[in-house]
Amino acid sequence: MMRTHAQDRQPSGVLQVNGLCKSFGGIHAVKDISFNVNRGEIVGLIGPNGAGKTTCFNLITGFYAPTSGTVHFDEQEVTGEKPYSMARRGIVRSFQKTNILKSLSVFENVLTGHYIEARQPVWKTFFPTAKVRQTEAAIRDSAARIVNTIGLSRHMNVPAAQLSCGELRLLEVALALAAKPRILMLDEPAAGLNSHEAREFGNVLRKLIGDLVESILIVEHNMGLVMSVSDRVVVMHFGQKLAEGTPEQVQRNSKVVEAYLGANAKEHS
Ligand SMILES: Nc1ncnc2c1ncn2[C@@H]1O[C@H](COP(=O)(O)OP(=O)(O)OP(=O)(O)O)[C@@H](O)[C@H]1O
């Protein structure tokens, strides 16, 4: 399925975040954040260090319960549900490195992700009934499709230990895709990538929309990647929403420029 650009469509909200707040003791990490992620969109969530992006991400994926505010997915309230429940609904996040088994091949890693999702014990593979054989074939087809879409088919049988940094980042996304996300949640997926690898990574993300996932929410410091891949960008600063708009709009927004310049000035002082 080809990607239809989000702006060509009627917006239809997959994820709605409303008035979300999270405090840790006296620290207000997230203060009254509201935004939508619509079907067919990639939304970038950006902001200087400590702005509250990861906290916001953890609230949406169920790793933290909000102090107040709501999260709706497909018009159903999911506020405060546990991560496994969010994942079952289709809100799936990727994890850096931790889920990759270095001695297994790319294909085997993605297969493993499917077994976890299908809750089919691997031993059943050795005593297959017709139904198990059918599930097995569907799992292998799905894993192959994911590896192809993610652009790692050349490395299908290569152990993960031999992959480059850029390929490992793609494999992390592939593992998340094995859990059949509707909205894919990526927290700094391009960490450590050079500009060429980040561009390739962005191209892959765009291919996923409308094919393997409905939407993507990406938290990322690599501005080149966020601005080239996102349909809309939400900017956070000191826990609050500072701006929202197309990449062009937020890059021209003087409050956004000031927030980043201020943060950089602090880092370099
Ligand atoms: N578990 C926690 N306990 C106490 N304070 C926390 C906790 N998690 C985050 N914070 C604080 O909340 C604020 C927002 O942090 P958060 O990690 O969400 O920001 P961020 O925008 O993701 O930053 P970065 O880009 O550096 O990862 C920071 O002041 C941070 O110190």
The ligand as a Gaussian input file, in Angstrom:
#p B3LYP/6-31G(d) Opt

LIG

0 1
 N       11.531000       9.333000      37.387000
 C       11.782000      10.614000      37.599000
 N       11.925000      11.112000      38.847000
 C       12.174000      12.414000      39.061000
 N       12.301000      13.330000      38.080000
 C       12.185000      12.903000      36.816000
 C       11.923000      11.529000      36.500000
 N       11.851000      11.402000      35.150000
 C       12.065000      12.634000      34.659000
 N       12.261000      13.531000      35.646000
 C       12.490000      14.976000      35.492000
 O       11.453000      15.476000      34.658000
 C       11.952000      16.439000      33.737000
 C       11.660000      15.985000      32.312000
 O       12.484000      14.855000      32.024000
 P       12.364000      14.026000      30.666000
 O       13.350000      12.917000      30.758000
 O       10.962000      13.684000      30.410000
 O       12.853000      15.119000      29.609000
 P       13.313000      14.895000      28.095000
 O       12.711000      16.014000      27.326000
 O       12.989000      13.524000      27.654000
 O       14.883000      15.097000      28.221000
 P       16.060000      14.467000      27.311000
 O       15.912000      15.049000      25.963000
 O       17.298000      14.972000      28.000000
 O       15.918000      12.979000      27.352000
 C       13.446000      16.597000      34.035000
 O       13.590000      17.679000      34.922000
 C       13.789000      15.287000      34.739000
 O       14.860000      15.460000      35.618000

